[in-house]
Amino acid sequence: MAVSADRFIHDEPALFKASVKFVQKFSTVPDPVLFVSRKASSENARIAWTLLGTVLFQSISYAEFVKVLQGLFEKFPNEGLWTLPVPRESDILSVIDSVVPRWSLKEHAAGIFWSVGSFVRNHKDLSAWIASRAPREMWRDLGEIYFMGKSNPRPKACAAIFRLLYGGVTMAKPKEGPLPPLPLTMGARRFLAILGPSKEHVFSELTAKEKQAMATDYFKALSPENPYLAAHSLQFFLENGSEDFICRAQTAQCKQCPLYEFCNYGTR
């Protein structure tokens, strides 16, 4: 039986209402990539650092990632991401080693850094690049960046596009066209499996297409005016922060969480 967001909302109205409040509460919590990229002093740099952060953000905790991206930004600020000559690999790795020496992505980090720099040099004015493309064309172009992903649905490219369009780093808007799939983070996956439409099913047994369709329908229901806010907010659900889950740290150890009475992970 297909998992239905509409059926779940009908069957679990109280949980759905609490989930809407959770999305609203966490909609203003800074995205870890944008937390750093917004510090850049020019629009071009903000876009570029958003692209870099999106590719680098994997296999690492949120707290560690912010330290890594912040460290890279301080070492190679603003245009330092793409200005020639490119930084030495040893200089890039020294920043990473100071935070996460055992990070599995470390061996690719310099290549990602150089690839994003090359992308900026090739496209020059990134706000003009956005304005000249439809979302699908942006999605295609982002395949030029190392580790951004090549095969459909390329979630990192999707996440990059939504961060650029809704993250406050640029005023540029793409040409008309359908948007890519909404980002489906690990936090959102956990939420859908534990407290969402898939809580009575085995989330891992759904196909990728079924997971994305269910998530999209539920995101739209949780935040009809801007479904990306739901995708953004749910990334913090049971996600490790500096000392505890990010959602616990934001809700006085769960006591102020709208989902308190529904979540078995709530601290009692």
Buried (B, 14 or more C-beta within 10 A) or exposed (E): EEBBBEEBBEEBEEBBEBBBBBBBBBBEBEBBBBBBBBBBEEBBBBBBBBBBBBBBBBEBBBBBBBBBBBBBBEEBBBBBBBEEEBBEBEBBBEBBBEBBEEBEBBEBBBEBBBBBBBBBEEBEBBBEBBBBBBBBBBBEBBEEBBBBBEEEBBBBBBBBBBBBBBBEBBEBEBEEEEBBBBBBBEBBBBBBBBBBBBBEBEBEEBEEEBBBBBBBBBBBBBBEEEBBBBBBBBBBBBBEBEEEBBBBBBBEBBEEBBBBEBBEBBBE
